Amino acid sequence: MNRTRVLLAALLVAGLASCGGDESTGGATDNRDGDVIIPGPDGDGNNGHVGNNGQDPDPGSGIGDAQGPYQPGDPEPDPDPDPDPDPDPDPDPDPDPDPDPDPDSCGDERVSQKVYYGTREPTYLPLREGQILAIGNFYGCTGTLIAPNWVISASHCGHRRGSRICFGTDPANANICFDAQNVYEPSGDMSLLDLGRDITAEVPGIEPIPLFTDQLTNDWIGRTAEAAGYGQQENGSSGEREFTAEPISAIRGDLVTIDGEGRHGVCFGDSGGPMMVIAEDGTVRIAGVLSHGDSSCVGQDNYTRIDSYRDWIEGYTGPTVIDGAQCGQVGEQGRCVDGRAMWCANDELTTENCATRCGWDADTEGFRCIDTPDPCQGIDHYGSCNGQVAQWCENGVVKRRDCAACGEQCGLNNDVGGYYCNEDPCEGVDYFGQCDGNVVRYCKDNELRSRDCAGEGLRCTWVSDDLGNWCQ
């Protein structure tokens, strides 16, 4: 596949370094054909982009690119050593000359979150179970129930009267299906489908995801959104509902862009699927529908903005009404999100815009608006990456783990529901590669690959700052 070098360089720098690295600005193109995928730990070579909500060798995952025209310290000493050791112990007849490193040397550890229906919940948004059900499968595209009888998707999916969307509690088997009675489309890449019946009365527990009713300004750049869909996974399969949390990287025209940073993203079949955010009142809203994006399925993906067409949408669906928000994944301890504290109280989601700061409050033993210094220095339990060091707050104490020290990379980890260390499928090799004799080894699409230059009568060498090591 011919790819623009600068794009993949940026993706790999972002994916392998998670939080750092300069993007290449060169314009050279790369045609790395005939390469060999080096098998990963499971021996099958399948270390591609994440596509199953983190259930793969790289647990910072998500869902894969859009269909259409178109990524510490030492261990504590023994507090009670033996005061009278055996003066003549038997020596080890075959000592291990290279023992495994002490895992404690990497720093603190995090534990996994609960699992629903055999697949992990969204890691960032406080989606409720019924809202997860609202993400439906067109078997080729994705759509979202935004009102009792209305579904929103993308026009390039070719929806028409009779197009069928299916919902279901099993993320791999959406089996309660409905046919569109009418389809409406504005000038942008968006479709509004009238199902002609109240789906909430026919699918137990399903709950529409309301529209984003604010404006997406540049203040939203850098905030985290969550995308979902039934599209292609890294192993080529599709048809399973999955999620990926990614930062918003650009807002221009009627499009908003999120960045998979070379590690995860949306893919073919996710078109029309939702990009969701946490609104100012703490509720989950749909802010975009997937239009198109990077063919690597781990890059930047573009969504048609809801706020650009909200008046048009509500002309059909009626005004967006939020009854009383429930807690979803937010617990009593709460979270800090974009200068707001949100927590669960009496089974209702409570939010507060903080005048000073959001941080750890020892009195409530949770994340709240506080006027005193924050013992966790602005970090909540969701955490962040400081270079290759994962950091998060646990009961008022900042925990850290040096991912690079253990041959891993820092990034979103669905197993723990926040930032943590993930397996590095490329074993520290970046996109610019390295020469092993006359064999070039390099990382592409989160896979460790190689090419035998000598076998082609060439030699492995550094070609340029844009191309890196390659056969010449």
N, C-alpha and C positions, 0 to 999 in steps of 0.2 A: 504494500500500500504506500503510495507517495504521500508524504506528510510534510507540511512546512516545519522546518527545523526549529524555528523560534517557538512555535506553539508547544511542541513536545518538550523542548528544553524547559519551558516555563512550567509545564505540567509536572515533569519529573522533579524539578527543583522543589516545587511546592509539595509534591507527594512524598519525597524522600526526606525532606528537611522539615516538613509540616509547618514551620513558622518562619523560615528564613531562606536566604539565597537570592541572588540577583537574576533577573530574567535576561536571557540572551536577546539582543536586538538585531541580530544578523538576518539576512534575507535568503540565505542559501536553502536549498531544498534537499531532502534526504530520501534516497530510495534504498532502504535497507531490506532488500529481498534476499531470499535464499538463506535466511538465518535459521538457527536451531534453538528451540526453546529448551533451556536447561531445567530438568525436573526439580520441583520444589521438595519440601520435606515428605510429601505423600507420594512422590515418585511419578506423578502423572503430568507434571509440567503445567498444571492448571493454576497459575498464579496471576490470572488476569485481573481486570478491574472488578471491583466488588459489585455483586448484583443480588445478594440475598440477605439484605439487612444485617450484614455482619457475620453471617453464618458461613464463613469461609476462611482460608488461611490468613486473610487480612481483615481483622475484625473491626476496622473503622469504616465499614462499608455502607452501602446504599443500594441503589437500584440500577443503574446503567444507562443512550442518547436518543433523541427524539425521532420518532418516525416522521418521514416527510422529506422536504427538499433539503434536503441536506445532501468526559473524567475525576549522702549515704554513709552510710557509715559502716564501720567494722562491727562484727557481731559482738554482743555483750559477753564478757568473760564469765566463766563458771563461778557462781556466787559461793559455792561450797566445794572447792577442789579437794581431792583425796589427800589428806595430810601424810599418808604413809603408803605411797604407791609401791607396787611390786618392784623390788630392786633389780630383778632380772627377768623382765617380761620377754615373752617369745617375740622375736622380731618378725615383721611381716615378710614372708618368703618371697612375695611378689608385689611390692608396693606399686601403686599407680603413679607413674612419673608425671602424669598430666591430669590431675583431678579436675572435676567440674568446678567452675567458680561458684563461690558462695552466693546464692540468689539474693541474700540480704544486702550484698554490696551494691545492689542497684537502687536501694531505697525502699520506700513504703509500698504496700500492695493495696489494691482495691478489690472489692467483692462484687459478684454479679447481681443484677436485678432480676426480678421475677419475669416469667415468660407467660404469654397468653396464647392459647390455641397452637402451641408448638412453634410459634414465631415470635420474635421479640417485638415489643411495642416501639413506637417512635421514641427516640432517645432525648429529644429536645422539647417538643411541644406537649402541653398537658391535654392531649386528646383523650376523650372518653371512648369507651368501648363502642358505643353507638355511632360515634363520628368516624371511627375506623371502618365500620360497616358501610358508611356512606360513600366510600371510594369503590366505584364499580368497574367492571371489566366488559369492554366491547369486543374482546378477543381480537385484538389488533390495535386497539387504542384504549385509553382510560377515560373515565368521566367521574364527576362528583355530584352527589345529590346536594343541592343548595336550598331547596324548598320542597315541601311534600310531594310535588309532582314535577319538579324541574331539575334537570341535569345539565351541567356545563361541561364542555369539552372543546376540542379544536376543530376548525372548519376543514383543515387539510386532511382530516381523517375521512372525509367524504360521507358524513352522516346524511341520512335521508329518512323519510317516513318509513317506518318499519325497522330501522336500525335497532338492534337488540342490545341492552345492557343488563348485566347480571350482578347480583350482590350475594354475599354469603358470609357466614361466620368462619368457615374454613378458608384461610387465606389462599389455599391452593385449589379451591373448588367453589367458585362463585356460581351458585346453581339456582338462584331465585331470579327469574328473568322477566323483563318487561320490554315492550316494543314502543318506540317513539311514535306519537301520533302526529306531531308537527315538529319541524326543525326551522330555527331562525338564526340568521347570521348577520353580524354587522360588517363593517369594512375590514376589520382586523381578523386575525386567525383565531376565531372563537365561534363556537356553536352553542346554541341554547335549545335543548330538546324538551318538549312537552310530552310527558308520559301519559297524560290524560287520566290519571288516577292518583290517589293519595298513597304513596309508597310506604309512609310511616304506619299505615293501618294494615299493611300486608307483609312487611318484613319486621318481625319482632325485634324491638330494641333499636332499630336504625334511627339515626338522628342527623338531619341535614347540617352541613357545615356552613355557617353564615358568611356572607360577603364581607370583605374588608371595606369599611366605610370611611376610612381616612384617606389621606393622600400619601403616596410613596414619594417622599422627597429624598434628596441626597443624604439626609440624616440617617436613612435606613442602610446605607452602604456600610458593610462590616458586621451588621447584625446577622443572626443566624435564622435561616428559614428551614422548613422541612418539606421535602418533596415525597410524592408517593406515586405508585403505579403498578401495573401488571406486566411490564415489559421484559425485554431480554435480559437474562442474567449472564454472568461471566462464563458459564459453562454452555451457553447457547440455548438453554431452556427458557421458557417464559410462562406466563399465566399464574404467577403467584404474587399476591399483594405484598409490597415491600416499601421501605422508607429509607430516606437518606437526609441527614442534616448537613447543610452547607451554608457558607457565608454568602450574603448578597454582595456582588462585586460591581454591578453597574446598573444604572437606571437611565434610560434614554428613550425618547419617543413613547410608544405604547408598549415597550418591552422592559422587563426587569430580568437581570442575569444573576444566576448563582454559579459558584465555582466548585467543582469536585476536587480541585487541587491535585489532579493526577492519581487519585486514590479511589474515588467512588463517584457515582453520578446516575443519571437517568439514561435510558437506552430505547431502542426501537420497540414500540408497543406501549411506551409510557406517554406518548403524545396525548394531549388533552388532559393529562393528570394534573393534580393540584400542586401549587406551591403555597404553603401555609405559613402564617406568622402569628405571633402573639400581639394582639392589639393593645391599645392603651388601657383598656378595661381588664386586661388579663385573659381575655377569651381567645380561643383559636379562630382564625378567620382564613378564608381562601383569598389570596392576593394575586394569583396568576394561574394561567393554564399553559401547559407546555406546548410551545410552538416548534422550535427547532434548536439544534445545538451541535456540539462537537461529536464527530463520528467515532471518536475513541471510547465514548461512554464514560470517560473519567475527566472530562474537561468542563468548559463553560456551556451552560444551557440557558436558553432564552424563553421567557414566559410572557404571554400577552397579559398586560396588567388589567386587573379587575377595576381599579379606580378610573382607568381611562374609559371604561364602558359601563360604569355602574348605573348611570341614569338610563341607558338603553336596556340593561338587564332588568332593572326594577320596574321598567315600563311593562314588562311581561309578568314578573314574579310578585310584584308588590314590594313595599318597603321592607328592608331587613330589620327584623325585630329580635332582640336578645332577651329571653325571659330571665331566668336566674342561673348564672353560671355554676356548674358543679366543678369538683376539684380535679377530675381526671388523674394525671400522674403526680400532681403537686400534693405533698403531704403536709402535716402539721409543722414540720421543720421549715418548710418553705424554700424559696429561691430568690435570688437577685437577678433581675432581667432588665437591662437598659435603664438603670436608675430607678427601678421600681421593685418593691418587695411584694411578693405574692405567696400566700400560704392558705392552707385549708382549715376552716373553722366551722364546726357543726355541719360538715358535708357541703359547704359552700365555699367557692373560691373568693378570697379576699385580696384586694390589691391596694397598694398605697404608693403614690408618687412621692419620692423622698426629697425633702428640701435640702438635706445635707448629704447623706450617703445611705446606701443599703449595705448591711454587713451582718456579722454574727452578733446576736443579742443574747448575752449570758442569762438574762432574767427569763426570757421565754424559751431559751435553748433552741433558737431558730434564727433564720435570716429575716431581719426586719429593718425598717428605717431607724437609724441611730444617729445621735449627736456626738457620741463618744468615739474615740479611735477604734477602728475595726481590727480585732486581733488577727483576722485572716487577710487583711490588706486588700480588700476588694475582691477576693476570690471566694466563690461559693462552691458547693459540692459538685457542680457541673465541671468546674475547673477550666484550665487552659494549658497551652504549651508555652514554655519559656525556652525558646530554642528547642533542644531535644530533651528538656526536662518537663515531665508532666507534673502539674501542681493542682491541688484541690484542697478544700476546707472540710475537715471532719471534726464535728463537735467543737468548733472554735479553735482548732489547731491546723495550721497549714502543713499538708503532707506533700512530699516530693519524691519523684522517682526518676533517676537518670536513665532514659531509654537507651541512649547510645552506649552506655557502659555495659549493657547486656545485649548489644547487637540488635536493638529494636528501634522503632521510630515512634515519635509522639504524634498523636492524632486522636480524633473521635473514636471511641470504642463502645460499640453497642452492648457488649457484655456487661459493662459497668455503668452505662448510662452517662457517660461524660468523657473527658479527656484522660487518656492513659497511654501506656506503651503497647504498640502493635508489632507483630512479627514483620520483619523486613524481608519480603520475598526476593529481593535482589542482593541480599547479603552485603550491603554497603556499597555496591557498584552503582554508579549513577548513569544517566543517559549518555554522557560523553565517553563512558567506557574506559577500559584498560586493556593493555596488550599482555597476553600470556604467551610469550614467545611470538609466534606469528598467528595466534588466534586472538581475535578481538572479542572481549566479553563486555556487554553493555545491558542496561535496563531499558525496556520499552514496554509501555502499557502494563507496568508492574509485573513484568516477567523478565527473568534473567536469561539473556540470549547470547549466542556466540556465532562467529563466522570464521571459517578456516581460510585465512588469506593465502597461506602457502599452497593450499590445494588449487588455488586459482592463479598461481604464478605471481602473487602479489605479496606485500609485506605489511604487517600491522605497524602503523605509525600515527603520530599526532598530525592531523591534517590541518585543522584550523580551530579558532576559538568558537566558531559556529558549529563545526562538524564533530570536533573531538577526535578520539582515536577511531581509525577505520582502515580498511584495506586500500592500499594504493600501490 
